[in-house]
Amino acid sequence: MQAYALSLILILFTVSTNAAAQILLKYGMTAVGPLDFGGGRVISQAFGILFQPWVFLGLCTFVISMTSHLVVLSRVDLSFAYPFLSLAYIMVAAYSFFIFGEDVTGIRLVGYGLICAGTVCIAFS
């Protein structure tokens, strides 16, 4: 039971860092603004994006998330661990609604509920 609990904690850490990375990337790209790859500015824009502090932090957070995911995969079945990553959708949606003011429609809420229900079914399987 202790190994199962530790695996769940590691999975939730992976999910949380994955969601945090998405949020940081969005915040950074909001600061960058709309991209325009015309006029031969692709390289300069790519470096500008990469070294935007929030984007860079988001990419670093993805590395942490993927490292954690590798630890998880060394401990549990992929068919058990991978569906939990869908919980990142819920975290990102909540943050997007409350912080970025993005629209969350009723049909999206139904979808999020189905994601949660499916993840709970997998957790107890």
Salt bridges, closest charged atoms under 4 A:
none
